[in-house]
Amino acid sequence: AGAPAVIGPASLRGRLLLCMGLGLSVLWLVLAVWLHGEVRDRVARVLDQRLAASARMVVSLLESDAAGDLKLQESGALPLGGIACEISSLRGEVLARSGGAPNAGLALPEDGFGEQQVEGETWRVFTVSDGELRVTSAERMAGRTAFMRQVALVLLVTLGLGLLASLALVWWAVGRALAPLAVLRADLSRRRVTDEAPLSVPEGGVELAPMVDTLNHWLGNARDALMRERRLTDDLAHELRTPLAAIRTQLQVADMTDGERAAHARAQARQAVLRLANNLDQLLALAREEGAESRRREPPEALGDLLATVLEELRPASLEKRLTVHLDADDDRALRRAAPAGPGLMRIALRNVLENAVRHSPVGGEIGVRVESGHNGEDIAVAVEDQGPGLAPDQRARALDRGWRGGGEGQGLGLAIVASVMARTGGTIALDAADSGGLRVTLRWLSSPRPAGSA
């Protein structure tokens, strides 16, 4: 069974019912006031026409041959459905009156409709003259008022029932209209974060399509974050197992021996610690790069300055192996260009490529770094070439896979991080055999911003 409908200030159903109920109430109230006025005016005209008709009928009887037989009742119920009649002379002398008529005269000074206050009662009067006679028909206003109250009561009851029926219809309609939301809620409650199938728009809920798209995007991000977390956990478990085992073994050897062998074991343990720290740095860098949803816009930095910064960071390792690094460009303006991606991402990519070149270069070798512009002047590429053992074609095809080492001493993460950065920044990475026999890594972007500091 579904959850009970919630009605309250924060409830969409409650707000809809409140707004539509108030709107319908105002509409029905205005309609009731208008109908009451129309009915009152029309009934008043009908009753006035009845007064005029009754007076003219008496006049026609007076003019006919049956006038001698005309006798007005002097007591009892009013004839002609509650209408009192009076015949008087032009001088105001009452000649005859019907039963129920007041003793005081009802006739108006002039022919037509009017109201008379007689014996404490208000009468609606119509007077018509015929020669020397004046015929007056009248009815009590209290009777008209009582009749109009009955009409108003019937009208009020009818409109009240109509309003209640309308509110019930609104309740049903709102429930039907919100049914797609209930379906979407039920779908979300049954869903797992790892489910890859996207949410579908509920039947009859086309207006929910933007929200469903947003939910699918959010669920995709949540699923990716969970997978990154699991992958990072797996990588940590895999990458840390070997260095920790090596450290434990070397420390045990150092404890059980002395002299040169103990010193060698401690040196091996220190080396394992360094590899462990490097593994952690690489894994965390990859996790941060993959998990970046949106990055704060960093001020642009010239590509040449970025390369100089990274080379300075790697200078101790280069000096230790007596490496010579050559940095040049086919056009000096290429070095002054703003980096084609954010400085943070660019620094990660360049450092991993150059660090890989330093690690695999022989002692006393050379590393070439060249910045190249494309034929259209917009493309830009950074090529790093070393004199290391290089990679066979089948190895180059797998070198960008996460965790692949190829039998070397690396952690199998550096180039995978570079590939991830390049994919995020719209660039490509290519691995080729260098003329010197080593590896040539080319980072290429199809377009780049204006030179740093240019207008």
N, C-alpha and C positions, 0 to 999 in steps of 0.2 A: 504494500500500500504506500502511496505517496505521502509526503509530508503534508500536514494540514496547512490550508491557506492562511497566510499571516495578514492581518488587517491592522494597520497602525500608521502613524505619521511617516515612518520610514519605509512603508510597504508600497510597492508600485501598484498593487491591486487596490489598496486602500486609497491612495491618491487618485487613481482613476475613478473609483466609485464616488469619492467625495466631489471631485470636479464635475463629473457628469451628473451626479445627483443634484448638486447646487444649480447647474445649468438648466436641467429639466425642471427643477422646482421654480426657478425664476420664470422660465418660459410658460409653464402651466399657470402660474400666478397672474402673469400679464394676460394670458388668454382668458382666464376666469374673469378678470376685471373687465376686459373688453366685451366678453360674451354677456356679462351681467348688464352692462350699459346698453348693449344692443337689444337684449330681450326686454329690458325695462322700457325703452323708448318704443319698441314695436308693440308691446302689450298696451302701453298708454295710448298709442294711436288707434289700435283696434278697439279699445274700450271707448275712446272718444267717438269713433265712427259708429259704435253701437248706440251711444247717447243721441247722436245726431239722427240716426236712423229711426230710433224710437220716437223722437219728437216730430219728425216729418211724417211718420206713420199716423200719429194722432192728428196732425194737421190735415192729412189726406182724408181721414175719417170724418173730420168736421166738415170738409167740403163736399163729401159724398152724400148720397141720399140716406145713408145709414147713420147720419149724424144724430138724428133724433133718438136712436137706440143706444147711443154711446153713454155709458155710465161708468164713472171712475170709482173704484172701491174707496171706501172711507176708512177701512181698517183691515188688518190682516197683513199677510206677506206682500212684499212689493211685487207688482206684476212685471212682466218682461225681464225676468231674471234678475231682480234686485234693483230695478230702475224705478225711481219715484217720478210721477208726472204731475204737472200742475197747469191749469188753464186760468189765465187771468186777463183782465181788461188792460188796455193801454194805460189807464189811470192807476193800475196797481191793485185793483180789487180782485181777490181770488174768487173765481167762479166755481172751480172744481179742483179736487186734488185726489190722488190715489192714496191707498192705504200705505202707511209707513212714512208718508211725507210729513215734514214738520209743519206746525201751524203757521209759523212766520213764512212770508213769501220767499220763493226761491228765484224768481225771475230776475234776470240781469237788466240794467238800464238799456243796454243795446244788445242786438242779436249777436250770437256767437258763443264761444266757450269762455269759461271763467270759473273762479272758485268763490264760494260764499261761505261765510262763517255764520251758521244758524244754530241757535240753541246749544252752543258749546261744541258743535261738530262742524267739521270741514266737509263741504260737498263740492263735487265736480259737476258743473252746471252747463247745459246748452240751452239757449233760448232762441226761438224763431217766431217772428210775427206773421199773422195772417189776418189782414184787415184790421178789425177792431179788437182782435183777440191776440193773445201772446201765449204760446205753448212752451213749457219748460220741462226738460227731463234732467234728472240728477241722480248721482249715486255717491255714497259715502266714501271719502278718501281712505278711511280706516280699512274698508274692505279691499280696496286696491293695494294698500300697504301689506295687509296680511297675505294677499295672493302673491305679491312680489317676494315676500319672505319665503313662501313655500317654493317659488321658482328658484330663488337663490340657494335654498337648502338642497334642493334636488341637484342644482348645478354644482354646488360645492362637493356633495357626496360623489357625484359622477367624476368630477375632476380629481378628487382625492383617490378614488379607486384607479383612475387612469394613471395617476402619478405612481402609485404603488406598483401597478403592473409594469410601468416603464422602468422603475428601479429594479424590479425583478428581472426584466429583460436585459438591463444593463449588466446586472450581476452575472447572468448567464453568458452574455457576449464577452465581458472582460475575462471570464474564466476560459472561454474558448480561444480568445485572442492570445492569452498568456500560456496556452498549452505548449507551444514550441519551446518556451523558456523552461518549462518543467521537463520536457524531453531532453533538452541540452543539459540541464542540471543532473538528471539521472545518468546521462552518458558520461559526464565528468566524474560522477561519484564512483562509477564502475571502472574508470580508466586507470591504468598504471603509467608511471612516468616513462617506463621503457617501451610502451606501445608505440609503434612507428606509424600506424594507420592514422591519417589526419581525421579530425572531427568533421562531420558532415553537417550541413545546414539542415535543421529540422524541417519537415514538410509544413508548408504554410508559414515559414518564418524567413522569407527572403530578406527582410529588414535586418535580420541577425547576421547576415553574411559578413559585414565588416568586423563584428565582434568575434565571429568564429575564426576569421582569418587571423586576427590578433591573438586569439587563444592558441591557434595552431603554431603561430610563430613563437609564442612564449613556451609552449610545450616542447617545441623543437629545441629551443635554447636550453631548457631544463634538462632535456634528454642528452643533449651534447655535453652539458656540464657534468652530468652524472657519468657519462662514458669517459670524459677526460679524467674525472676523479678515479674511476676504476682503472683506467689505463696507467695513470700516474702511480697508483698503488701497486699495480702489477710490475711496472718498470722499477719502482723502488725495491720491491721484493727481489726482483731478478738481478738488478745491477748491484745491489748492496751485499748480496749473499757471498759472492766471490771475494771482494775486498775484505769483508769482515772475517771470513774464514782464513784468508791469508794473514791478516793482522794477528789473529788468535794463534795461528800456527807459528809465526815468526817470534811472537812474544814467548811462547812456550819453549821454543828453541833457545832464545836468549836466556831464559831462566835456568835451563838445564845445562848450558855451556858457559864458557868464559873465553876471554881473549878475542882473537880475530874473528872466530866463528860467531860469538855473541854480538860483536860489533856489526858484523855483516847481517845478522838476523834483525838487529834493531834498525839498520839502514833499510832493509827490505820492508819492515813494518812501517817506517816513515814514508817510504815510497807508496805503499798500499794506502796509507792515510791520505796522501796527496791525490791518488787516483779516486779514492772515495769522495773527497771534497769536490774534485772535478766532476765526477758523476752527478753529485747532488746539484751542483751549479747548472749543469746542462739540463738535467731533468726539470728543475724549477724554472729555468728560462723557457723551456719548451711549454711547460704548463701555463706559465704567465702569458706567453705569446698566443697559445691556442685559446685561452680563456678570456682574452680581451674582447669585451663586447663593444666598447666604445672608448676611445682614447682622447685625452685632453689634447687639443690642438697645440702642437709644439712649434715654436718659432723656427722658420726654415734655417738650415745651416748648409754652407757650401760643401759640395761633395769632396773637394780637396782637403778641407779642414777635417771632415770626418775621417778620411783615410789617414791623415797625419796623426790624429788622436789615437786611432786604433793601433797604428804602427808603433807609436810611443809606448802604448800599454804592453805590446809584445816585444819591446826592445830587450828586456833582460833575457828572455828565452832566446832571442836571435843572437845576442852577444855570447851566450853560453855555448852555442853551436857555431859561432863565428860565421854567421850567415850575412850575406850582402843583399839588401833589398833595393830594387830599382823602381821608382815611381815616375811614370811619364804619361803623356797624353798626346793624342794626335792633334789636339787644339787646346791651347792654354785656357781658352774660355770654358772648356768642358769642366776643368777643375773648379772654376768659379761659379758654376751652376749650382742652384739649390738642389739638394738631394731629392730624388724622385719619390721619396717616402719620408715618414717621420723620422727624426734623428734616432729615436730609441730603437725602432725596428731596423733601420739601416745599420746601426752600430752592432746589433746582434748578428745580422747576416755577414757583414764584413769581417767581424772578429772571428766568427766560426770558420770562414773560408781561409783567412790568413793564418789562424791558429793551426788549422789542418795542414797548411803548407809548411809551417815552421816545424811541426811534429815529424813530418815524413821527409823533410829535406836532409841530405847528408851533411855531415860536419864540413864547414867551409863552402857550402853550396850557395846558390843564388836563387832569389825569388823575384820574379818580375810582376809588377802591378801596373796595368795600363788602362787608362780611361779612354774610351772610344765613342765618337759621335756617329749617329746614323747618317744615311744619305740625305734625309730630309731635314737634318739639323735639329730634330726634336728627340729622336731616339738616343738613348745613352746606354753604355755597357761598361762594366768593370770586369777585366780579365785578370786572373791570378794564376801564374804558372810557376811550378816548382821543378826541382831536379830529383825528386824522389823516385821510388820504384814504379809509380804509376799504377794504373788499373787496366786489366784486360777488358775487352768489350762487354763480356757477360757480367763482369764485376761492376762496370760503370752503369749497367742497366739496373743493378740492385743497390748501388751505393747510396741512393736517396731513401731507401726503405728504413723505417725506424728500427733501430737495434741491430742492423747488419754491420758486422765488423770486417768480414773478408779475411779473417786470420790475422789482422793487425792488432796494434795495441790500443786503438781508440775505443770509445764507448759506443760507437754506432748511433750517435745522436746528433753530432755536429751538423752534418750535411742534411739530415732530416729536418733540423730546425731551420736551416737556410731555405730549404724547399717550402716549408710552411710559411716563412716570412715572405718569400717571393710570390707565393700564391695569394697571400693577403694583400700585398701591395700592387698587384697587377703585373708582376714581372715574371721572368722565366729563368731557370738555371740549366746550364748545359755543361756536361763533362766530356772532355776530349783528351786525346793523347797529345802531349806537348812535343815540340821538336826535340827537346833535350831528353825525352824519354819519360819525363815525369807526367804530372796531371795538370791539365788546364781547366780551370773552373771559370765559366763566364756567367755573370749576372747581367741580365738585359731587361730594360724597361722601354716600352714602345713610345713613351712620351715622358717629358720631364718638365718641371716648372721653369720659370725664368731664372737667370743667374741671380745668386744671392746679392741683395742690396741694389738690384736694378729697379728702375721705376716701373 
